[in-house]
Amino acid sequence: MQNFWIKNKSVSTNNDQLGTSHTLEKQPVRIVSLVPSQTELLYDLGLEDNIVRITKFCVYQTQNVNG
């Protein structure tokens, strides 16, 4: 697994649980949070502007979510 971001040239290659390789050409900027505890962590890390969807179980109100 390689994961690195260099200025405008970025590459991230990861394998999922089935062993399928996925390559991202640029850094993701939109986040869909499916786990309430991870949503809280994203807010604590200051990434709330990148969150576009959350679950109905998240304690953060939907008006705080972009998108």
N, CA, C, O and CB atoms as a CASP TS submission, in Angstrom:
PFRMAT TS
TARGET T0000
AUTHOR 0000-0000-0000
METHOD Language model
MODEL 1
PARENT N/A
ATOM      1  N   MET     1       0.846  -1.178   0.000  1.00  0.00           N
ATOM      2  CA  MET     1       0.000   0.000   0.000  1.00  0.00           C
ATOM      3  C   MET     1       0.885   1.233   0.000  1.00  0.00           C
ATOM      4  O   MET     1       1.775   1.364   0.841  1.00  0.00           O
ATOM      5  CB  MET     1      -0.959   0.003   1.215  1.00  0.00           C
ATOM      6  N   GLN     2       0.646   2.131  -0.935  1.00  0.00           N
ATOM      7  CA  GLN     2       1.372   3.391  -0.957  1.00  0.00           C
ATOM      8  C   GLN     2       0.388   4.533  -0.810  1.00  0.00           C
ATOM      9  O   GLN     2      -0.732   4.481  -1.319  1.00  0.00           O
ATOM     10  CB  GLN     2       2.193   3.539  -2.255  1.00  0.00           C
ATOM     11  N   ASN     3       0.815   5.545  -0.120  1.00  0.00           N
ATOM     12  CA  ASN     3      -0.058   6.683   0.122  1.00  0.00           C
ATOM     13  C   ASN     3       0.811   7.923   0.257  1.00  0.00           C
ATOM     14  O   ASN     3       1.496   8.094   1.265  1.00  0.00           O
ATOM     15  CB  ASN     3      -0.939   6.468   1.395  1.00  0.00           C
ATOM     16  N   PHE     4       0.789   8.783  -0.744  1.00  0.00           N
ATOM     17  CA  PHE     4       1.553  10.017  -0.658  1.00  0.00           C
ATOM     18  C   PHE     4       0.900  11.097  -1.507  1.00  0.00           C
ATOM     19  O   PHE     4       0.259  10.814  -2.519  1.00  0.00           O
ATOM     20  CB  PHE     4       3.005   9.788  -1.103  1.00  0.00           C
ATOM     21  N   TRP     5       1.074  12.337  -1.075  1.00  0.00           N
ATOM     22  CA  TRP     5       0.507  13.498  -1.767  1.00  0.00           C
ATOM     23  C   TRP     5       1.637  14.486  -1.976  1.00  0.00           C
ATOM     24  O   TRP     5       2.262  14.926  -1.010  1.00  0.00           O
ATOM     25  CB  TRP     5      -0.683  14.148  -0.957  1.00  0.00           C
ATOM     26  N   ILE     6       1.912  14.847  -3.240  1.00  0.00           N
ATOM     27  CA  ILE     6       2.994  15.771  -3.557  1.00  0.00           C
ATOM     28  C   ILE     6       2.434  16.932  -4.364  1.00  0.00           C
ATOM     29  O   ILE     6       2.013  16.743  -5.505  1.00  0.00           O
ATOM     30  CB  ILE     6       4.133  15.056  -4.334  1.00  0.00           C
ATOM     31  N   LYS     7       2.422  18.126  -3.789  1.00  0.00           N
ATOM     32  CA  LYS     7       1.941  19.347  -4.438  1.00  0.00           C
ATOM     33  C   LYS     7       0.725  19.074  -5.317  1.00  0.00           C
ATOM     34  O   LYS     7      -0.288  18.591  -4.812  1.00  0.00           O
ATOM     35  CB  LYS     7       3.055  19.975  -5.272  1.00  0.00           C
ATOM     36  N   ASN     8       0.790  19.362  -6.598  1.00  0.00           N
ATOM     37  CA  ASN     8      -0.336  19.153  -7.504  1.00  0.00           C
ATOM     38  C   ASN     8      -0.398  17.736  -8.041  1.00  0.00           C
ATOM     39  O   ASN     8      -1.427  17.334  -8.583  1.00  0.00           O
ATOM     40  CB  ASN     8      -0.261  20.120  -8.650  1.00  0.00           C
ATOM     41  N   LYS     9       0.656  16.981  -7.909  1.00  0.00           N
ATOM     42  CA  LYS     9       0.708  15.600  -8.386  1.00  0.00           C
ATOM     43  C   LYS     9       0.475  14.700  -7.182  1.00  0.00           C
ATOM     44  O   LYS     9       1.315  14.638  -6.285  1.00  0.00           O
ATOM     45  CB  LYS     9       2.082  15.275  -9.092  1.00  0.00           C
ATOM     46  N   SER    10      -0.639  14.013  -7.153  1.00  0.00           N
ATOM     47  CA  SER    10      -0.949  13.179  -6.003  1.00  0.00           C
ATOM     48  C   SER    10      -1.430  11.812  -6.449  1.00  0.00           C
ATOM     49  O   SER    10      -2.126  11.673  -7.455  1.00  0.00           O
ATOM     50  CB  SER    10      -1.997  13.847  -5.122  1.00  0.00           C
ATOM     51  N   VAL    11      -1.048  10.816  -5.684  1.00  0.00           N
ATOM     52  CA  VAL    11      -1.455   9.443  -5.960  1.00  0.00           C
ATOM     53  C   VAL    11      -1.655   8.743  -4.623  1.00  0.00           C
ATOM     54  O   VAL    11      -0.840   8.884  -3.711  1.00  0.00           O
ATOM     55  CB  VAL    11      -0.395   8.693  -6.845  1.00  0.00           C
ATOM     56  N   SER    12      -2.725   8.001  -4.515  1.00  0.00           N
ATOM     57  CA  SER    12      -2.972   7.175  -3.337  1.00  0.00           C
ATOM     58  C   SER    12      -3.530   5.853  -3.818  1.00  0.00           C
ATOM     59  O   SER    12      -4.591   5.815  -4.441  1.00  0.00           O
ATOM     60  CB  SER    12      -3.950   7.872  -2.328  1.00  0.00           C
ATOM     61  N   THR    13      -2.824   4.765  -3.536  1.00  0.00           N
ATOM     62  CA  THR    13      -3.280   3.438  -3.920  1.00  0.00           C
ATOM     63  C   THR    13      -3.510   2.618  -2.662  1.00  0.00           C
ATOM     64  O   THR    13      -2.615   2.483  -1.827  1.00  0.00           O
ATOM     65  CB  THR    13      -2.257   2.741  -4.859  1.00  0.00           C
ATOM     66  N   ASN    14      -4.711   2.071  -2.527  1.00  0.00           N
ATOM     67  CA  ASN    14      -5.075   1.274  -1.359  1.00  0.00           C
ATOM     68  C   ASN    14      -5.833   0.045  -1.813  1.00  0.00           C
ATOM     69  O   ASN    14      -6.456   0.044  -2.875  1.00  0.00           O
ATOM     70  CB  ASN    14      -5.920   2.098  -0.357  1.00  0.00           C
ATOM     71  N   ASN    15      -5.779  -1.008  -1.000  1.00  0.00           N
ATOM     72  CA  ASN    15      -6.516  -2.236  -1.271  1.00  0.00           C
ATOM     73  C   ASN    15      -7.647  -2.368  -0.268  1.00  0.00           C
ATOM     74  O   ASN    15      -7.460  -2.115   0.922  1.00  0.00           O
ATOM     75  CB  ASN    15      -5.585  -3.470  -1.213  1.00  0.00           C
ATOM     76  N   ASP    16      -8.834  -2.768  -0.749  1.00  0.00           N
ATOM     77  CA  ASP    16      -9.954  -2.993   0.149  1.00  0.00           C
ATOM     78  C   ASP    16      -9.880  -4.400   0.732  1.00  0.00           C
ATOM     79  O   ASP    16      -8.916  -5.125   0.484  1.00  0.00           O
ATOM     80  CB  ASP    16     -11.291  -2.780  -0.585  1.00  0.00           C
ATOM     81  N   GLN    17     -10.902  -4.794   1.513  1.00  0.00           N
ATOM     82  CA  GLN    17     -10.891  -6.100   2.183  1.00  0.00           C
ATOM     83  C   GLN    17     -10.933  -7.274   1.216  1.00  0.00           C
ATOM     84  O   GLN    17     -10.542  -8.385   1.576  1.00  0.00           O
ATOM     85  CB  GLN    17     -12.056  -6.198   3.126  1.00  0.00           C
ATOM     86  N   LEU    18     -11.397  -7.046   0.002  1.00  0.00           N
ATOM     87  CA  LEU    18     -11.440  -8.116  -0.998  1.00  0.00           C
ATOM     88  C   LEU    18     -10.162  -8.179  -1.817  1.00  0.00           C
ATOM     89  O   LEU    18     -10.014  -9.037  -2.687  1.00  0.00           O
ATOM     90  CB  LEU    18     -12.629  -7.923  -1.923  1.00  0.00           C
ATOM     91  N   GLY    19      -9.228  -7.257  -1.532  1.00  0.00           N
ATOM     92  CA  GLY    19      -7.968  -7.242  -2.249  1.00  0.00           C
ATOM     93  C   GLY    19      -7.990  -6.424  -3.526  1.00  0.00           C
ATOM     94  O   GLY    19      -7.016  -6.427  -4.278  1.00  0.00           O
ATOM     95  N   THR    20      -9.090  -5.720  -3.784  1.00  0.00           N
ATOM     96  CA  THR    20      -9.192  -4.887  -4.971  1.00  0.00           C
ATOM     97  C   THR    20      -8.398  -3.603  -4.762  1.00  0.00           C
ATOM     98  O   THR    20      -8.533  -2.952  -3.726  1.00  0.00           O
ATOM     99  CB  THR    20     -10.668  -4.572  -5.297  1.00  0.00           C
ATOM    100  N   SER    21      -7.585  -3.241  -5.724  1.00  0.00           N
ATOM    101  CA  SER    21      -6.760  -2.043  -5.641  1.00  0.00           C
ATOM    102  C   SER    21      -7.543  -0.833  -6.148  1.00  0.00           C
ATOM    103  O   SER    21      -8.169  -0.885  -7.206  1.00  0.00           O
ATOM    104  CB  SER    21      -5.456  -2.223  -6.449  1.00  0.00           C
ATOM    105  N   HIS    22      -7.499   0.256  -5.381  1.00  0.00           N
ATOM    106  CA  HIS    22      -8.171   1.503  -5.742  1.00  0.00           C
ATOM    107  C   HIS    22      -7.139   2.622  -5.747  1.00  0.00           C
ATOM    108  O   HIS    22      -6.415   2.804  -4.768  1.00  0.00           O
ATOM    109  CB  HIS    22      -9.342   1.826  -4.756  1.00  0.00           C
ATOM    110  N   THR    23      -7.068   3.369  -6.837  1.00  0.00           N
ATOM    111  CA  THR    23      -6.119   4.467  -6.953  1.00  0.00           C
ATOM    112  C   THR    23      -6.868   5.786  -7.063  1.00  0.00           C
ATOM    113  O   THR    23      -7.753   5.941  -7.905  1.00  0.00           O
ATOM    114  CB  THR    23      -5.194   4.267  -8.169  1.00  0.00           C
ATOM    115  N   LEU    24      -6.507   6.735  -6.204  1.00  0.00           N
ATOM    116  CA  LEU    24      -7.084   8.078  -6.235  1.00  0.00           C
ATOM    117  C   LEU    24      -6.051   9.017  -6.839  1.00  0.00           C
ATOM    118  O   LEU    24      -4.909   9.067  -6.382  1.00  0.00           O
ATOM    119  CB  LEU    24      -7.514   8.554  -4.802  1.00  0.00           C
ATOM    120  N   GLU    25      -6.447   9.757  -7.859  1.00  0.00           N
ATOM    121  CA  GLU    25      -5.524  10.669  -8.532  1.00  0.00           C
ATOM    122  C   GLU    25      -5.354  11.997  -7.798  1.00  0.00           C
ATOM    123  O   GLU    25      -4.362  12.697  -8.000  1.00  0.00           O
ATOM    124  CB  GLU    25      -6.002  10.931  -9.934  1.00  0.00           C
ATOM    125  N   LYS    26      -6.319  12.343  -6.947  1.00  0.00           N
ATOM    126  CA  LYS    26      -6.197  13.565  -6.157  1.00  0.00           C
ATOM    127  C   LYS    26      -6.790  13.333  -4.777  1.00  0.00           C
ATOM    128  O   LYS    26      -7.566  12.400  -4.573  1.00  0.00           O
ATOM    129  CB  LYS    26      -6.897  14.755  -6.861  1.00  0.00           C
ATOM    130  N   GLN    27      -6.426  14.176  -3.845  1.00  0.00           N
ATOM    131  CA  GLN    27      -6.870  14.036  -2.467  1.00  0.00           C
ATOM    132  C   GLN    27      -8.373  14.276  -2.369  1.00  0.00           C
ATOM    133  O   GLN    27      -8.872  15.265  -2.907  1.00  0.00           O
ATOM    134  CB  GLN    27      -6.110  15.007  -1.551  1.00  0.00           C
ATOM    135  N   PRO    28      -9.104  13.388  -1.691  1.00  0.00           N
ATOM    136  CA  PRO    28     -10.555  13.578  -1.527  1.00  0.00           C
ATOM    137  C   PRO    28     -10.850  14.861  -0.746  1.00  0.00           C
ATOM    138  O   PRO    28     -10.117  15.216   0.177  1.00  0.00           O
ATOM    139  CB  PRO    28     -11.183  12.361  -0.805  1.00  0.00           C
ATOM    140  N   VAL    29     -11.930  15.553  -1.125  1.00  0.00           N
ATOM    141  CA  VAL    29     -12.291  16.789  -0.436  1.00  0.00           C
ATOM    142  C   VAL    29     -13.698  16.747   0.137  1.00  0.00           C
ATOM    143  O   VAL    29     -14.065  17.625   0.918  1.00  0.00           O
ATOM    144  CB  VAL    29     -12.166  17.959  -1.378  1.00  0.00           C
ATOM    145  N   ARG    30     -14.498  15.743  -0.233  1.00  0.00           N
ATOM    146  CA  ARG    30     -15.855  15.606   0.310  1.00  0.00           C
ATOM    147  C   ARG    30     -15.916  14.338   1.150  1.00  0.00           C
ATOM    148  O   ARG    30     -15.433  13.285   0.734  1.00  0.00           O
ATOM    149  CB  ARG    30     -16.927  15.569  -0.834  1.00  0.00           C
ATOM    150  N   ILE    31     -16.514  14.443   2.337  1.00  0.00           N
ATOM    151  CA  ILE    31     -16.578  13.321   3.266  1.00  0.00           C
ATOM    152  C   ILE    31     -18.029  12.973   3.553  1.00  0.00           C
ATOM    153  O   ILE    31     -18.833  13.852   3.864  1.00  0.00           O
ATOM    154  CB  ILE    31     -15.831  13.646   4.573  1.00  0.00           C
ATOM    155  N   VAL    32     -18.365  11.692   3.449  1.00  0.00           N
ATOM    156  CA  VAL    32     -19.649  11.163   3.890  1.00  0.00           C
ATOM    157  C   VAL    32     -19.346  10.331   5.129  1.00  0.00           C
ATOM    158  O   VAL    32     -18.670   9.306   5.043  1.00  0.00           O
ATOM    159  CB  VAL    32     -20.374  10.307   2.754  1.00  0.00           C
ATOM    160  N   SER    33     -19.839  10.767   6.271  1.00  0.00           N
ATOM    161  CA  SER    33     -19.551  10.079   7.527  1.00  0.00           C
ATOM    162  C   SER    33     -20.705   9.142   7.882  1.00  0.00           C
ATOM    163  O   SER    33     -21.847   9.577   8.035  1.00  0.00           O
ATOM    164  CB  SER    33     -19.307  11.099   8.669  1.00  0.00           C
ATOM    165  N   LEU    34     -20.396   7.863   8.009  1.00  0.00           N
ATOM    166  CA  LEU    34     -21.408   6.851   8.296  1.00  0.00           C
ATOM    167  C   LEU    34     -21.388   6.375   9.747  1.00  0.00           C
ATOM    168  O   LEU    34     -22.216   5.554  10.144  1.00  0.00           O
ATOM    169  CB  LEU    34     -21.217   5.673   7.381  1.00  0.00           C
ATOM    170  N   VAL    35     -20.451   6.884  10.532  1.00  0.00           N
ATOM    171  CA  VAL    35     -20.309   6.464  11.928  1.00  0.00           C
ATOM    172  C   VAL    35     -20.299   7.714  12.814  1.00  0.00           C
ATOM    173  O   VAL    35     -19.421   8.564  12.666  1.00  0.00           O
ATOM    174  CB  VAL    35     -19.001   5.614  12.136  1.00  0.00           C
ATOM    175  N   PRO    36     -21.256   7.835  13.726  1.00  0.00           N
ATOM    176  CA  PRO    36     -21.342   9.039  14.561  1.00  0.00           C
ATOM    177  C   PRO    36     -20.044   9.391  15.295  1.00  0.00           C
ATOM    178  O   PRO    36     -19.688  10.567  15.369  1.00  0.00           O
ATOM    179  CB  PRO    36     -22.436   8.865  15.567  1.00  0.00           C
ATOM    180  N   SER    37     -19.348   8.423  15.825  1.00  0.00           N
ATOM    181  CA  SER    37     -18.101   8.731  16.541  1.00  0.00           C
ATOM    182  C   SER    37     -17.046   9.290  15.595  1.00  0.00           C
ATOM    183  O   SER    37     -16.239  10.129  15.994  1.00  0.00           O
ATOM    184  CB  SER    37     -17.561   7.477  17.243  1.00  0.00           C
ATOM    185  N   GLN    38     -17.045   8.835  14.350  1.00  0.00           N
ATOM    186  CA  GLN    38     -16.095   9.363  13.375  1.00  0.00           C
ATOM    187  C   GLN    38     -16.485  10.780  12.941  1.00  0.00           C
ATOM    188  O   GLN    38     -15.621  11.598  12.623  1.00  0.00           O
ATOM    189  CB  GLN    38     -16.017   8.433  12.151  1.00  0.00           C
ATOM    190  N   THR    39     -17.791  11.063  12.930  1.00  0.00           N
ATOM    191  CA  THR    39     -18.251  12.419  12.621  1.00  0.00           C
ATOM    192  C   THR    39     -17.728  13.378  13.681  1.00  0.00           C
ATOM    193  O   THR    39     -17.251  14.465  13.356  1.00  0.00           O
ATOM    194  CB  THR    39     -19.806  12.480  12.543  1.00  0.00           C
ATOM    195  N   GLU    40     -17.815  12.982  14.942  1.00  0.00           N
ATOM    196  CA  GLU    40     -17.289  13.812  16.025  1.00  0.00           C
ATOM    197  C   GLU    40     -15.795  14.034  15.859  1.00  0.00           C
ATOM    198  O   GLU    40     -15.306  15.145  16.064  1.00  0.00           O
ATOM    199  CB  GLU    40     -17.576  13.169  17.384  1.00  0.00           C
ATOM    200  N   LEU    41     -15.069  12.989  15.491  1.00  0.00           N
ATOM    201  CA  LEU    41     -13.629  13.107  15.274  1.00  0.00           C
ATOM    202  C   LEU    41     -13.324  14.076  14.132  1.00  0.00           C
ATOM    203  O   LEU    41     -12.402  14.885  14.233  1.00  0.00           O
ATOM    204  CB  LEU    41     -13.021  11.729  14.976  1.00  0.00           C
ATOM    205  N   LEU    42     -14.091  13.997  13.054  1.00  0.00           N
ATOM    206  CA  LEU    42     -13.890  14.908  11.920  1.00  0.00           C
ATOM    207  C   LEU    42     -14.094  16.359  12.349  1.00  0.00           C
ATOM    208  O   LEU    42     -13.338  17.235  11.930  1.00  0.00           O
ATOM    209  CB  LEU    42     -14.852  14.557  10.765  1.00  0.00           C
ATOM    210  N   TYR    43     -15.110  16.629  13.182  1.00  0.00           N
ATOM    211  CA  TYR    43     -15.330  17.975  13.706  1.00  0.00           C
ATOM    212  C   TYR    43     -14.168  18.402  14.592  1.00  0.00           C
ATOM    213  O   TYR    43     -13.707  19.540  14.512  1.00  0.00           O
ATOM    214  CB  TYR    43     -16.649  18.041  14.490  1.00  0.00           C
ATOM    215  N   ASP    44     -13.691  17.485  15.440  1.00  0.00           N
ATOM    216  CA  ASP    44     -12.561  17.805  16.317  1.00  0.00           C
ATOM    217  C   ASP    44     -11.299  18.112  15.527  1.00  0.00           C
ATOM    218  O   ASP    44     -10.469  18.907  15.968  1.00  0.00           O
ATOM    219  CB  ASP    44     -12.297  16.655  17.275  1.00  0.00           C
ATOM    220  N   LEU    45     -11.147  17.488  14.364  1.00  0.00           N
ATOM    221  CA  LEU    45      -9.977  17.720  13.515  1.00  0.00           C
ATOM    222  C   LEU    45     -10.138  18.949  12.630  1.00  0.00           C
ATOM    223  O   LEU    45      -9.231  19.293  11.872  1.00  0.00           O
ATOM    224  CB  LEU    45      -9.715  16.503  12.651  1.00  0.00           C
ATOM    225  N   GLY    46     -11.295  19.618  12.722  1.00  0.00           N
ATOM    226  CA  GLY    46     -11.528  20.827  11.949  1.00  0.00           C
ATOM    227  C   GLY    46     -11.901  20.571  10.499  1.00  0.00           C
ATOM    228  O   GLY    46     -11.704  21.439   9.649  1.00  0.00           O
ATOM    229  N   LEU    47     -12.436  19.390  10.203  1.00  0.00           N
ATOM    230  CA  LEU    47     -12.780  19.026   8.838  1.00  0.00           C
ATOM    231  C   LEU    47     -14.276  19.166   8.542  1.00  0.00           C
ATOM    232  O   LEU    47     -14.770  18.600   7.566  1.00  0.00           O
ATOM    233  CB  LEU    47     -12.341  17.614   8.567  1.00  0.00           C
ATOM    234  N   GLU    48     -14.988  19.907   9.370  1.00  0.00           N
ATOM    235  CA  GLU    48     -16.441  20.018   9.196  1.00  0.00           C
ATOM    236  C   GLU    48     -16.836  20.623   7.848  1.00  0.00           C
ATOM    237  O   GLU    48     -17.920  20.330   7.344  1.00  0.00           O
ATOM    238  CB  GLU    48     -17.028  20.854  10.311  1.00  0.00           C
ATOM    239  N   ASP    49     -15.991  21.449   7.263  1.00  0.00           N
ATOM    240  CA  ASP    49     -16.308  22.042   5.960  1.00  0.00           C
ATOM    241  C   ASP    49     -16.269  21.013   4.831  1.00  0.00           C
ATOM    242  O   ASP    49     -16.825  21.246   3.758  1.00  0.00           O
ATOM    243  CB  ASP    49     -15.338  23.174   5.653  1.00  0.00           C
ATOM    244  N   ASN    50     -15.614  19.876   5.070  1.00  0.00           N
ATOM    245  CA  ASN    50     -15.508  18.822   4.056  1.00  0.00           C
ATOM    246  C   ASN    50     -16.627  17.793   4.162  1.00  0.00           C
ATOM    247  O   ASN    50     -16.797  16.982   3.251  1.00  0.00           O
ATOM    248  CB  ASN    50     -14.169  18.126   4.173  1.00  0.00           C
ATOM    249  N   ILE    51     -17.395  17.805   5.253  1.00  0.00           N
ATOM    250  CA  ILE    51     -18.454  16.814   5.457  1.00  0.00           C
ATOM    251  C   ILE    51     -19.673  17.215   4.638  1.00  0.00           C
ATOM    252  O   ILE    51     -20.187  18.325   4.778  1.00  0.00           O
ATOM    253  CB  ILE    51     -18.822  16.685   6.967  1.00  0.00           C
ATOM    254  N   VAL    52     -20.139  16.297   3.773  1.00  0.00           N
ATOM    255  CA  VAL    52     -21.300  16.601   2.938  1.00  0.00           C
ATOM    256  C   VAL    52     -22.535  15.801   3.348  1.00  0.00           C
ATOM    257  O   VAL    52     -23.651  16.207   3.020  1.00  0.00           O
ATOM    258  CB  VAL    52     -20.974  16.328   1.481  1.00  0.00           C
ATOM    259  N   ARG    53     -22.378  14.698   4.040  1.00  0.00           N
ATOM    260  CA  ARG    53     -23.513  13.896   4.519  1.00  0.00           C
ATOM    261  C   ARG    53     -23.135  13.179   5.813  1.00  0.00           C
ATOM    262  O   ARG    53     -21.990  12.777   6.017  1.00  0.00           O
ATOM    263  CB  ARG    53     -23.957  12.868   3.441  1.00  0.00           C
ATOM    264  N   ILE    54     -24.151  13.032   6.688  1.00  0.00           N
ATOM    265  CA  ILE    54     -23.986  12.270   7.935  1.00  0.00           C
ATOM    266  C   ILE    54     -25.208  11.368   8.102  1.00  0.00           C
ATOM    267  O   ILE    54     -26.176  11.486   7.352  1.00  0.00           O
ATOM    268  CB  ILE    54     -23.814  13.229   9.183  1.00  0.00           C
ATOM    269  N   THR    55     -25.163  10.469   9.085  1.00  0.00           N
ATOM    270  CA  THR    55     -26.300   9.591   9.346  1.00  0.00           C
ATOM    271  C   THR    55     -27.296  10.287  10.261  1.00  0.00           C
ATOM    272  O   THR    55     -26.993  11.323  10.854  1.00  0.00           O
ATOM    273  CB  THR    55     -25.832   8.261   9.971  1.00  0.00           C
ATOM    274  N   LYS    56     -28.477   9.715  10.369  1.00  0.00           N
ATOM    275  CA  LYS    56     -29.492  10.293  11.255  1.00  0.00           C
ATOM    276  C   LYS    56     -29.145  10.085  12.724  1.00  0.00           C
ATOM    277  O   LYS    56     -29.799  10.649  13.602  1.00  0.00           O
ATOM    278  CB  LYS    56     -30.858   9.685  10.956  1.00  0.00           C
ATOM    279  N   PHE    57     -28.124   9.281  12.996  1.00  0.00           N
ATOM    280  CA  PHE    57     -27.721   9.003  14.366  1.00  0.00           C
ATOM    281  C   PHE    57     -26.655   9.965  14.879  1.00  0.00           C
ATOM    282  O   PHE    57     -26.320   9.934  16.064  1.00  0.00           O
ATOM    283  CB  PHE    57     -27.217   7.594  14.468  1.00  0.00           C
ATOM    284  N   CYS    58     -26.114  10.821  14.007  1.00  0.00           N
ATOM    285  CA  CYS    58     -25.094  11.785  14.413  1.00  0.00           C
ATOM    286  C   CYS    58     -25.713  12.876  15.272  1.00  0.00           C
ATOM    287  O   CYS    58     -26.847  13.289  15.029  1.00  0.00           O
ATOM    288  CB  CYS    58     -24.406  12.399  13.184  1.00  0.00           C
ATOM    289  N   VAL    59     -24.981  13.343  16.270  1.00  0.00           N
ATOM    290  CA  VAL    59     -25.495  14.373  17.169  1.00  0.00           C
ATOM    291  C   VAL    59     -25.395  15.769  16.558  1.00  0.00           C
ATOM    292  O   VAL    59     -26.054  16.696  17.028  1.00  0.00           O
ATOM    293  CB  VAL    59     -24.744  14.333  18.488  1.00  0.00           C
ATOM    294  N   TYR    60     -24.582  15.929  15.520  1.00  0.00           N
ATOM    295  CA  TYR    60     -24.458  17.221  14.860  1.00  0.00           C
ATOM    296  C   TYR    60     -25.655  17.447  13.960  1.00  0.00           C
ATOM    297  O   TYR    60     -26.064  16.546  13.226  1.00  0.00           O
ATOM    298  CB  TYR    60     -23.149  17.308  14.054  1.00  0.00           C
ATOM    299  N   GLN    61     -26.216  18.636  14.010  1.00  0.00           N
ATOM    300  CA  GLN    61     -27.411  18.957  13.237  1.00  0.00           C
ATOM    301  C   GLN    61     -27.075  19.031  11.749  1.00  0.00           C
ATOM    302  O   GLN    61     -25.948  19.357  11.377  1.00  0.00           O
ATOM    303  CB  GLN    61     -28.026  20.287  13.716  1.00  0.00           C
ATOM    304  N   THR    62     -28.053  18.729  10.905  1.00  0.00           N
ATOM    305  CA  THR    62     -27.842  18.723   9.470  1.00  0.00           C
ATOM    306  C   THR    62     -27.532  20.118   8.915  1.00  0.00           C
ATOM    307  O   THR    62     -26.932  20.223   7.846  1.00  0.00           O
ATOM    308  CB  THR    62     -29.058  18.157   8.783  1.00  0.00           C
ATOM    309  N   GLN    63     -27.923  21.183   9.607  1.00  0.00           N
ATOM    310  CA  GLN    63     -27.593  22.512   9.095  1.00  0.00           C
ATOM    311  C   GLN    63     -26.100  22.788   9.213  1.00  0.00           C
ATOM    312  O   GLN    63     -25.602  23.727   8.593  1.00  0.00           O
ATOM    313  CB  GLN    63     -28.387  23.585   9.843  1.00  0.00           C
ATOM    314  N   ASN    64     -25.376  21.994   9.994  1.00  0.00           N
ATOM    315  CA  ASN    64     -23.933  22.150  10.103  1.00  0.00           C
ATOM    316  C   ASN    64     -23.190  21.423   8.990  1.00  0.00           C
ATOM    317  O   ASN    64     -21.968  21.527   8.888  1.00  0.00           O
ATOM    318  CB  ASN    64     -23.459  21.650  11.445  1.00  0.00           C
ATOM    319  N   VAL    65     -23.922  20.684   8.153  1.00  0.00           N
ATOM    320  CA  VAL    65     -23.304  19.854   7.119  1.00  0.00           C
ATOM    321  C   VAL    65     -23.455  20.516   5.770  1.00  0.00           C
ATOM    322  O   VAL    65     -24.545  20.967   5.417  1.00  0.00           O
ATOM    323  CB  VAL    65     -23.923  18.449   7.095  1.00  0.00           C
ATOM    324  N   ASN    66     -22.365  20.582   5.003  1.00  0.00           N
ATOM    325  CA  ASN    66     -22.383  21.174   3.657  1.00  0.00           C
ATOM    326  C   ASN    66     -23.003  20.201   2.668  1.00  0.00           C
ATOM    327  O   ASN    66     -23.014  18.991   2.896  1.00  0.00           O
ATOM    328  CB  ASN    66     -20.955  21.561   3.204  1.00  0.00           C
ATOM    329  N   GLY    67     -23.519  20.739   1.563  1.00  0.00           N
ATOM    330  CA  GLY    67     -23.995  19.869   0.504  1.00  0.00           C
ATOM    331  C   GLY    67     -25.434  19.820   0.312  1.00  0.00           C
ATOM    332  O   GLY    67     -25.916  19.105  -0.566  1.00  0.00           O
TER
END
